[in-house]
Amino acid sequence: MTTIERFLDDKGIIKVWPAKREVKMKILEYLSTKFEYDVIYSEKEINRIIDTWHSFNDYFLLRRGMIDYKFLYRTKDGAKYWREKKSS
């Protein structure tokens, strides 16, 4: 299993965006845990939470990644975002 610890600071803030796809997915999965299930978020709220958990000033990259890899979902117009529980 790939560790993401070297990409996080001592407070759990993402400090570096990894080069390897496998590690990127782990980082995005980690970041998705900062969102609650069964809560609808606005884009502004999503961006604020992402900004809280990374230090390299690219919330767009992280938001897009979480959507692309289905860690977060959104409406077509981008007005509502949410995190779904994975079925086993």
N, CA, C and O atoms as a GROMACS GRO file, in nm:
protein
  352
    1MET      N    1   0.084  -0.119   0.000
    1MET     CA    2   0.000   0.000   0.000
    1MET      C    3   0.088   0.125   0.000
    1MET      O    4   0.187   0.133   0.073
    2THR      N    5   0.051   0.220  -0.082
    2THR     CA    6   0.126   0.344  -0.094
    2THR      C    7   0.094   0.437   0.022
    2THR      O    8  -0.022   0.457   0.055
    3THR      N    9   0.196   0.492   0.082
    3THR     CA   10   0.175   0.586   0.192
    3THR      C   11   0.169   0.728   0.137
    3THR      O   12   0.238   0.762   0.040
    4ILE      N   13   0.087   0.809   0.199
    4ILE     CA   14   0.077   0.949   0.156
    4ILE      C   15   0.139   1.043   0.258
    4ILE      O   16   0.141   1.165   0.238
    5GLU      N   17   0.190   0.988   0.365
    5GLU     CA   18   0.242   1.071   0.474
    5GLU      C   19   0.348   1.171   0.430
    5GLU      O   20   0.353   1.282   0.483
    6ARG      N   21   0.431   1.134   0.336
    6ARG     CA   22   0.537   1.228   0.295
    6ARG      C   23   0.483   1.346   0.215
    6ARG      O   24   0.554   1.443   0.190
    7PHE      N   25   0.356   1.338   0.174
    7PHE     CA   26   0.292   1.447   0.101
    7PHE      C   27   0.210   1.538   0.192
    7PHE      O   28   0.150   1.635   0.147
    8LEU      N   29   0.208   1.504   0.323
    8LEU     CA   30   0.132   1.580   0.421
    8LEU      C   31   0.226   1.643   0.523
    8LEU      O   32   0.331   1.588   0.555
    9ASP      N   33   0.185   1.760   0.573
    9ASP     CA   34   0.264   1.818   0.682
    9ASP      C   35   0.219   1.758   0.814
    9ASP      O   36   0.137   1.666   0.816
   10ASP      N   37   0.272   1.808   0.924
   10ASP     CA   38   0.242   1.749   1.055
   10ASP      C   39   0.097   1.772   1.101
   10ASP      O   40   0.054   1.711   1.199
   11LYS      N   41   0.023   1.858   1.030
   11LYS     CA   42  -0.118   1.881   1.062
   11LYS      C   43  -0.211   1.808   0.966
   11LYS      O   44  -0.333   1.822   0.975
   12GLY      N   45  -0.154   1.731   0.873
   12GLY     CA   46  -0.235   1.659   0.776
   12GLY      C   47  -0.272   1.739   0.653
   12GLY      O   48  -0.357   1.698   0.574
   13ILE      N   49  -0.207   1.854   0.637
   13ILE     CA   50  -0.231   1.940   0.520
   13ILE      C   51  -0.150   1.885   0.402
   13ILE      O   52  -0.032   1.852   0.416
   14ILE      N   53  -0.216   1.876   0.286
   14ILE     CA   54  -0.146   1.829   0.166
   14ILE      C   55  -0.050   1.939   0.123
   14ILE      O   56  -0.092   2.051   0.092
   15LYS      N   57   0.079   1.907   0.121
   15LYS     CA   58   0.180   2.008   0.090
   15LYS      C   59   0.239   1.994  -0.049
   15LYS      O   60   0.292   2.090  -0.104
   16VAL      N   61   0.229   1.874  -0.108
   16VAL     CA   62   0.288   1.849  -0.239
   16VAL      C   63   0.192   1.762  -0.319
   16VAL      O   64   0.132   1.669  -0.265
   17TRP      N   65   0.176   1.793  -0.447
   17TRP     CA   66   0.094   1.711  -0.536
   17TRP      C   67   0.186   1.605  -0.598
   17TRP      O   68   0.281   1.640  -0.668
   18PRO      N   69   0.158   1.477  -0.574
   18PRO     CA   70   0.248   1.371  -0.622
   18PRO      C   71   0.245   1.355  -0.773
   18PRO      O   72   0.150   1.397  -0.839
   19ALA      N   73   0.348   1.294  -0.827
   19ALA     CA   74   0.357   1.270  -0.971
   19ALA      C   75   0.286   1.142  -1.012
   19ALA      O   76   0.227   1.136  -1.120
   20LYS      N   77   0.293   1.040  -0.928
   20LYS     CA   78   0.236   0.910  -0.963
   20LYS      C   79   0.085   0.907  -0.946
   20LYS      O   80   0.032   0.953  -0.844
   21ARG      N   81   0.017   0.853  -1.046
   21ARG     CA   82  -0.130   0.845  -1.045
   21ARG      C   83  -0.182   0.772  -0.921
   21ARG      O   84  -0.278   0.816  -0.859
   22GLU      N   85  -0.119   0.662  -0.887
   22GLU     CA   86  -0.161   0.582  -0.772
   22GLU      C   87  -0.161   0.664  -0.643
   22GLU      O   88  -0.253   0.653  -0.561
   23VAL      N   89  -0.060   0.745  -0.626
   23VAL     CA   90  -0.050   0.828  -0.505
   23VAL      C   91  -0.150   0.944  -0.513
   23VAL      O   92  -0.208   0.983  -0.411
   24LYS      N   93  -0.169   1.000  -0.631
   24LYS     CA   94  -0.269   1.106  -0.648
   24LYS      C   95  -0.406   1.057  -0.603
   24LYS      O   96  -0.478   1.128  -0.534
   25MET      N   97  -0.440   0.935  -0.643
   25MET     CA   98  -0.569   0.878  -0.605
   25MET      C   99  -0.580   0.865  -0.453
   25MET      O  100  -0.686   0.891  -0.396
   26LYS      N  101  -0.472   0.825  -0.388
   26LYS     CA  102  -0.472   0.813  -0.242
   26LYS      C  103  -0.489   0.950  -0.176
   26LYS      O  104  -0.561   0.963  -0.076
   27ILE      N  105  -0.424   1.050  -0.231
   27ILE     CA  106  -0.438   1.187  -0.178
   27ILE      C  107  -0.583   1.234  -0.195
   27ILE      O  108  -0.640   1.291  -0.102
   28LEU      N  109  -0.642   1.211  -0.311
   28LEU     CA  110  -0.780   1.253  -0.335
   28LEU      C  111  -0.877   1.178  -0.244
   28LEU      O  112  -0.974   1.236  -0.195
   29GLU      N  113  -0.850   1.052  -0.223
   29GLU     CA  114  -0.933   0.974  -0.131
   29GLU      C  115  -0.923   1.031   0.011
   29GLU      O  116  -1.024   1.046   0.080
   30TYR      N  117  -0.801   1.061   0.053
   30TYR     CA  118  -0.778   1.123   0.184
   30TYR      C  119  -0.854   1.255   0.195
   30TYR      O  120  -0.924   1.280   0.294
   31LEU      N  121  -0.841   1.339   0.094
   31LEU     CA  122  -0.909   1.469   0.095
   31LEU      C  123  -1.061   1.452   0.100
   31LEU      O  124  -1.130   1.529   0.166
   32SER      N  125  -1.112   1.352   0.032
   32SER     CA  126  -1.257   1.331   0.030
   32SER      C  127  -1.311   1.299   0.169
   32SER      O  128  -1.430   1.321   0.196
   33THR      N  129  -1.226   1.248   0.258
   33THR     CA  130  -1.272   1.218   0.394
   33THR      C  131  -1.301   1.345   0.474
   33THR      O  132  -1.357   1.337   0.583
   34LYS      N  133  -1.264   1.458   0.423
   34LYS     CA  134  -1.290   1.586   0.490
   34LYS      C  135  -1.432   1.635   0.463
   34LYS      O  136  -1.473   1.739   0.516
   35PHE      N  137  -1.507   1.560   0.382
   35PHE     CA  138  -1.645   1.593   0.349
   35PHE      C  139  -1.736   1.488   0.412
   35PHE      O  140  -1.706   1.369   0.412
   36GLU      N  141  -1.848   1.534   0.464
   36GLU     CA  142  -1.942   1.444   0.530
   36GLU      C  143  -2.035   1.379   0.428
   36GLU      O  144  -2.065   1.437   0.323
   37TYR      N  145  -2.080   1.258   0.461
   37TYR     CA  146  -2.184   1.192   0.382
   37TYR      C  147  -2.316   1.262   0.406
   37TYR      O  148  -2.338   1.321   0.512
   38ASP      N  149  -2.405   1.254   0.307
   38ASP     CA  150  -2.542   1.305   0.319
   38ASP      C  151  -2.549   1.456   0.346
   38ASP      O  152  -2.644   1.504   0.407
   39VAL      N  153  -2.449   1.528   0.300
   39VAL     CA  154  -2.449   1.674   0.310
   39VAL      C  155  -2.433   1.729   0.170
   39VAL      O  156  -2.348   1.684   0.093
   40ILE      N  157  -2.516   1.828   0.136
   40ILE     CA  158  -2.504   1.895   0.007
   40ILE      C  159  -2.421   2.021   0.028
   40ILE      O  160  -2.452   2.103   0.114
   41TYR      N  161  -2.315   2.034  -0.051
   41TYR     CA  162  -2.225   2.149  -0.044
   41TYR      C  163  -2.238   2.235  -0.168
   41TYR      O  164  -2.268   2.185  -0.277
   42SER      N  165  -2.218   2.364  -0.152
   42SER     CA  166  -2.206   2.454  -0.267
   42SER      C  167  -2.062   2.449  -0.317
   42SER      O  168  -1.974   2.400  -0.247
   43GLU      N  169  -2.039   2.499  -0.436
   43GLU     CA  170  -1.902   2.503  -0.488
   43GLU      C  171  -1.811   2.586  -0.398
   43GLU      O  172  -1.695   2.552  -0.376
   44LYS      N  173  -1.865   2.695  -0.346
   44LYS     CA  174  -1.788   2.782  -0.257
   44LYS      C  175  -1.746   2.706  -0.130
   44LYS      O  176  -1.633   2.720  -0.084
   45GLU      N  177  -1.838   2.627  -0.074
   45GLU     CA  178  -1.806   2.548   0.046
   45GLU      C  179  -1.701   2.442   0.015
   45GLU      O  180  -1.610   2.419   0.094
   46ILE      N  181  -1.715   2.377  -0.099
   46ILE     CA  182  -1.617   2.276  -0.142
   46ILE      C  183  -1.479   2.339  -0.151
   46ILE      O  184  -1.381   2.286  -0.097
   47ASN      N  185  -1.470   2.453  -0.219
   47ASN     CA  186  -1.342   2.521  -0.236
   47ASN      C  187  -1.281   2.561  -0.102
   47ASN      O  188  -1.160   2.550  -0.082
   48ARG      N  189  -1.364   2.608  -0.011
   48ARG     CA  190  -1.316   2.650   0.121
   48ARG      C  191  -1.257   2.531   0.198
   48ARG      O  192  -1.151   2.542   0.260
   49ILE      N  193  -1.325   2.418   0.194
   49ILE     CA  194  -1.276   2.300   0.264
   49ILE      C  195  -1.146   2.251   0.200
   49ILE      O  196  -1.051   2.217   0.271
   50ILE      N  197  -1.142   2.247   0.069
   50ILE     CA  198  -1.019   2.205  -0.001
   50ILE      C  199  -0.905   2.299   0.036
   50ILE      O  200  -0.794   2.254   0.064
   51ASP      N  201  -0.932   2.429   0.034
   51ASP     CA  202  -0.827   2.526   0.069
   51ASP      C  203  -0.773   2.504   0.210
   51ASP      O  204  -0.655   2.527   0.236
   52THR      N  205  -0.859   2.460   0.300
   52THR     CA  206  -0.818   2.433   0.438
   52THR      C  207  -0.720   2.316   0.444
   52THR      O  208  -0.635   2.311   0.534
   53TRP      N  209  -0.731   2.221   0.350
   53TRP     CA  210  -0.655   2.096   0.358
   53TRP      C  211  -0.543   2.083   0.256
   53TRP      O  212  -0.490   1.974   0.237
   54HIS      N  213  -0.504   2.193   0.190
   54HIS     CA  214  -0.386   2.188   0.104
   54HIS      C  215  -0.315   2.322   0.107
   54HIS      O  216  -0.376   2.425   0.139
   55SER      N  217  -0.186   2.322   0.073
   55SER     CA  218  -0.108   2.444   0.085
   55SER      C  219  -0.044   2.490  -0.046
   55SER      O  220   0.038   2.583  -0.045
   56PHE      N  221  -0.079   2.428  -0.158
   56PHE     CA  222  -0.014   2.468  -0.284
   56PHE      C  223  -0.106   2.546  -0.377
   56PHE      O  224  -0.076   2.562  -0.496
   57ASN      N  225  -0.218   2.595  -0.323
   57ASN     CA  226  -0.304   2.692  -0.391
   57ASN      C  227  -0.361   2.645  -0.525
   57ASN      O  228  -0.353   2.717  -0.624
   58ASP      N  229  -0.417   2.524  -0.528
   58ASP     CA  230  -0.481   2.476  -0.650
   58ASP      C  231  -0.605   2.393  -0.616
   58ASP      O  232  -0.609   2.273  -0.642
   59TYR      N  233  -0.706   2.459  -0.558
   59TYR     CA  234  -0.829   2.389  -0.523
   59TYR      C  235  -0.898   2.330  -0.647
   59TYR      O  236  -0.963   2.226  -0.639
   60PHE      N  237  -0.882   2.397  -0.762
   60PHE     CA  238  -0.946   2.349  -0.885
   60PHE      C  239  -0.895   2.209  -0.921
   60PHE      O  240  -0.974   2.120  -0.952
   61LEU      N  241  -0.765   2.189  -0.918
   61LEU     CA  242  -0.704   2.059  -0.948
   61LEU      C  243  -0.760   1.950  -0.856
   61LEU      O  244  -0.796   1.841  -0.903
   62LEU      N  245  -0.767   1.979  -0.730
   62LEU     CA  246  -0.814   1.881  -0.632
   62LEU      C  247  -0.964   1.856  -0.643
   62LEU      O  248  -1.009   1.741  -0.634
   63ARG      N  249  -1.040   1.961  -0.664
   63ARG     CA  250  -1.185   1.945  -0.681
   63ARG      C  251  -1.215   1.862  -0.806
   63ARG      O  252  -1.296   1.769  -0.801
   64ARG      N  253  -1.151   1.895  -0.915
   64ARG     CA  254  -1.171   1.822  -1.041
   64ARG      C  255  -1.130   1.676  -1.024
   64ARG      O  256  -1.200   1.587  -1.073
   65GLY      N  257  -1.019   1.650  -0.958
   65GLY     CA  258  -0.974   1.514  -0.936
   65GLY      C  259  -1.073   1.432  -0.856
   65GLY      O  260  -1.100   1.317  -0.889
   66MET      N  261  -1.127   1.491  -0.750
   66MET     CA  262  -1.224   1.418  -0.669
   66MET      C  263  -1.351   1.387  -0.747
   66MET      O  264  -1.412   1.282  -0.726
   67ILE      N  265  -1.391   1.476  -0.835
   67ILE     CA  266  -1.508   1.452  -0.921
   67ILE      C  267  -1.475   1.344  -1.024
   67ILE      O  268  -1.551   1.249  -1.042
   68ASP      N  269  -1.362   1.358  -1.092
   68ASP     CA  270  -1.323   1.263  -1.197
   68ASP      C  271  -1.311   1.120  -1.145
   68ASP      O  272  -1.350   1.026  -1.213
   69TYR      N  273  -1.257   1.105  -1.024
   69TYR     CA  274  -1.237   0.972  -0.967
   69TYR      C  275  -1.351   0.929  -0.875
   69TYR      O  276  -1.341   0.828  -0.804
   70LYS      N  277  -1.459   1.007  -0.877
   70LYS     CA  278  -1.582   0.974  -0.804
   70LYS      C  279  -1.566   0.961  -0.653
   70LYS      O  280  -1.628   0.877  -0.588
   71PHE      N  281  -1.482   1.048  -0.600
   71PHE     CA  282  -1.476   1.062  -0.454
   71PHE      C  283  -1.581   1.164  -0.410
   71PHE      O  284  -1.630   1.159  -0.297
   72LEU      N  285  -1.614   1.257  -0.500
   72LEU     CA  286  -1.724   1.352  -0.482
   72LEU      C  287  -1.807   1.351  -0.609
   72LEU      O  288  -1.760   1.313  -0.716
   73TYR      N  289  -1.932   1.392  -0.595
   73TYR     CA  290  -2.024   1.402  -0.708
   73TYR      C  291  -2.079   1.543  -0.712
   73TYR      O  292  -2.076   1.615  -0.613
   74ARG      N  293  -2.131   1.581  -0.830
   74ARG     CA  294  -2.191   1.714  -0.842
   74ARG      C  295  -2.301   1.712  -0.946
   74ARG      O  296  -2.308   1.623  -1.031
   75THR      N  297  -2.388   1.812  -0.937
   75THR     CA  298  -2.491   1.829  -1.039
   75THR      C  299  -2.424   1.882  -1.165
   75THR      O  300  -2.313   1.936  -1.160
   76LYS      N  301  -2.492   1.866  -1.278
   76LYS     CA  302  -2.434   1.911  -1.406
   76LYS      C  303  -2.400   2.059  -1.406
   76LYS      O  304  -2.303   2.101  -1.469
   77ASP      N  305  -2.480   2.138  -1.337
   77ASP     CA  306  -2.453   2.283  -1.335
   77ASP      C  307  -2.349   2.323  -1.230
   77ASP      O  308  -2.314   2.440  -1.219
   78GLY      N  309  -2.300   2.225  -1.151
   78GLY     CA  310  -2.197   2.253  -1.052
   78GLY      C  311  -2.247   2.327  -0.929
   78GLY      O  312  -2.167   2.378  -0.850
   79ALA      N  313  -2.379   2.332  -0.912
   79ALA     CA  314  -2.435   2.406  -0.798
   79ALA      C  315  -2.432   2.325  -0.669
   79ALA      O  316  -2.426   2.383  -0.560
   80LYS      N  317  -2.438   2.192  -0.680
   80LYS     CA  318  -2.444   2.107  -0.561
   80LYS      C  319  -2.339   1.997  -0.572
   80LYS      O  320  -2.320   1.935  -0.677
   81TYR      N  321  -2.272   1.973  -0.459
   81TYR     CA  322  -2.170   1.868  -0.449
   81TYR      C  323  -2.204   1.781  -0.328
   81TYR      O  324  -2.264   1.829  -0.232
   82TRP      N  325  -2.164   1.654  -0.334
   82TRP     CA  326  -2.187   1.564  -0.221
   82TRP      C  327  -2.091   1.446  -0.228
   82TRP      O  328  -2.030   1.418  -0.331
   83ARG      N  329  -2.081   1.378  -0.115
   83ARG     CA  330  -2.000   1.258  -0.102
   83ARG      C  331  -2.094   1.140  -0.081
   83ARG      O  332  -2.180   1.143   0.007
   84GLU      N  333  -2.077   1.037  -0.161
   84GLU     CA  334  -2.162   0.918  -0.150
   84GLU      C  335  -2.087   0.805  -0.082
   84GLU      O  336  -1.967   0.788  -0.099
   85LYS      N  337  -2.162   0.729  -0.005
   85LYS     CA  338  -2.103   0.609   0.056
   85LYS      C  339  -2.084   0.504  -0.052
   85LYS      O  340  -2.171   0.484  -0.136
   86LYS      N  341  -1.970   0.439  -0.050
   86LYS     CA  342  -1.940   0.332  -0.145
   86LYS      C  343  -2.013   0.206  -0.101
   86LYS      O  344  -2.013   0.171   0.017
   87SER      N  345  -2.076   0.140  -0.196
   87SER     CA  346  -2.140   0.013  -0.160
   87SER      C  347  -2.035  -0.099  -0.162
   87SER      O  348  -1.945  -0.099  -0.245
   88SER      N  349  -2.048  -0.191  -0.070
   88SER     CA  350  -1.950  -0.297  -0.057
   88SER      C  351  -1.976  -0.409  -0.154
   88SER      O  352  -1.902  -0.507  -0.156
   0.00000   0.00000   0.00000
